[in-house]
Amino acid sequence: MNVQCRILTSLAFALIMFSFPRFVAGQGVSTPKADKGDQPAVSGKEPAPTVDDTGPVVHKRDQRYTIHPSDTLELSFMLTPDFNQTVTVQPDGYITLRNAGDLPAAGRTLAELTESIKTAYSKILHDPVVSVDPKDFEKPYFVVGGQVGKPGKIEWRGDVTLTEAIAMAGGFTDAAKHSQVLLFRRVSDQWTEAKIINTKKMLN
């Protein structure tokens, strides 16, 4: 999920695009609680919907992180530290392993890649013990555009409610329509969920 957002702002609308992170350290995330009278907090996990011919149906909140091009991974061999190495996922999705050649990595979870690396090195090592740790990857973020004080991309740290996101973007300007806030959330690579939120009524 190379999550990128393009928001077209118009007139006095305030728009918020939540761009879900791809990495949550393999931990499950429970459904977050919302502030009283506020929208539900947004979890730092990307929903993985069950999709049929008509569109997304179910949001799944326990999807594992998958590797993407430009990610940097640290490979540690506990029993054979001479093979320790840091690799970067190439644009074609492959990594180059020392003495083991190229290996597809993009789209795999850390557990899946770990098993593939073990298999690749089993030709030259006996029962290799390998751990794979992400060192550089796309951090979670959301984008706020339109009539707010500081529109732009904001790093996502923990659960964020709708009104908190607006506040982090500098709050509404005098020209903003508090009753017409557009909230976009990525459901999958093909689908984006959109809602119109009346924050004026919510805050009152």
N, C-alpha and C positions, 0 to 999 in steps of 0.2 A: 504494500500500500504506500506507494509514494504519494503521500497525501499533500496535495497542493490546492490552494483555494483561489478562486477568482470571484470577486464580489463586485457587481455593478451597482453602485450607489445611485440613488435618484432622489431629487428634491429633498424633503425633510425627513425621509425615512432613516431610521437607525438600523443597520444590518449587522448581524452577528453570525459568523460561520465557525462552528466548532470543528476543528480538524483533529480527529482522534489519533492518539499516539500508536505507534507500532510496538512499543516495548514496555512491559510492566514486570520485568524481572521474573517472569514465569509464575506470578502470584495471581490468584483469583481476586476479583473485586466484588464486594457485596454492593447491593443497591444502595446508593447514598441517600441521605435524608435531605429534605429541602428546608429552607427557612420558612417560617410561618408566613403564608400569603405569597410565597415566592414560587418560582418554577422549580421542579426537582433539580437537585444538584447533578452536574454532569460528571460522570465517572471518567477516569483516564484510560478507558479501554474502548477499543473500536467495536461496535456491535457487529456480529457476524450473522446476518439474517438467513432464514430459510426462504429461498426465493422460488416462486413458481412462475408460470407464464404471465401472470398479472402484476408481479412485483414483489417487493419484500413483505414478509409476513411476520417473522419472529426475530426479535433482537436477542442475540446471544452475547453475554458479557464475560465469558471466560476464555475467549480466544487467545492462543499463545502468540508471542512475538514471532514474526517471520522476518528472515534476513532479506535485505535489499541492496542493490548496487550502491557503492560508496560507503557502506558500513565497514568499520574497522574492528577486527576480531583478534583477540589474544588467545593463542593456543598454548596450553601448558601440558607437558608430558611429565607426570609425577615421577615415574621410574627412569625416564631417559631425558633429563633436562636439556641435553644437547640439541634436542629437536624443538625446544620452545621457540615460538615465532609469532610475529604479528603480521596479519594479512589484511589486505583491503579487498573487498568484493569489487570486481571489475565491472565496467558497464555492461558486459555480456552476461553477468551473473556468476562468473566463475572466480575461484580463488586458486592461487598457485602455491602448492605445498612443497616444502623443501624435501627433495629426494623422493617425492611421490607424485609429481605432476599436477595437472589441473583437475579441479573438482567443482561441479555445479553447487552453488550455495544459495543463490537468490530463491526466495519462495519457500525455503525450508525453515523449520523451527530449529532452535539451538540443539535440542535433543536429537533431531533427525540428522543434522550436520555432524554432530559428535559421533554418531554411529557410522556415518559415511567416512569420516576421517579415520576412525579405528579400522575400518575395513581396508582403506587405502594403505595404511601403514602396517597392517598385519602381514603384508608381503615381505617386509624387512624387519619388523619387530614382533616379538612373541607377546601376545595379549597386551597390546599397548593400552595404557591408562591415560585418557585425554580429557581435558576440560576446556570448554569454549566459553569465553567471556566477551561480551560486546564492550568495546571501549569508546567507540564514537559512532553515533547513530542519530537519526532525526528525532529531536526532542518533541514532546507533545506541545501543541500550540493551538491557539484559536485566533481568529481575525475579527476585528470590529471595524465596521466602516460606516459611512453616512454622517449624520449630524451629531457627532460626539466630539469631545474636546481633543482627544489624541487618537485618531483612527490609526489602525495598523495591526501588525502581528504581535501577539503577546504570548510569552512562554507560559505553558500550563503547568502549574504545580499544585497538585491535589484537586479535590472537587471544587467546581465553580458554579454558582447559580447565575441565572440570567442577569439579575440586578448587580451582582458582584462584578460580572464581566463588563457591564456598562460603566460602573464606577472605576474599574481599572483602566478604562479607555478615556477617562477624564470627564465622564458624565455627559448628559445631554447638553446640546447647545440651545440657545433660545429659539432657534428655528425648528427644532426637532418635534416630531409628532409622537408624543409619549404613548399614544394609543395604537400606534402602528409600528411595532418593532418586528422585523423579520428575522426569524431564527432558522438557520440552516444547519442540519447535521447529516454528515455522510453516513449512509446506511451500507453501501457497498461501492465497488468501483463504478457501477452503473447507475446507482440510485442515490438521491439526496432528499432527505425529508425536510420540508419547509412548513413553518407555522407562523401565523401573525399573532403577536402577543400584545395585549393591552396593558402595558406597564403602568399607565396612569391609574386605571382601575385597581390594579394589583397593589400599588403602593398606598392608595387611599383606604 
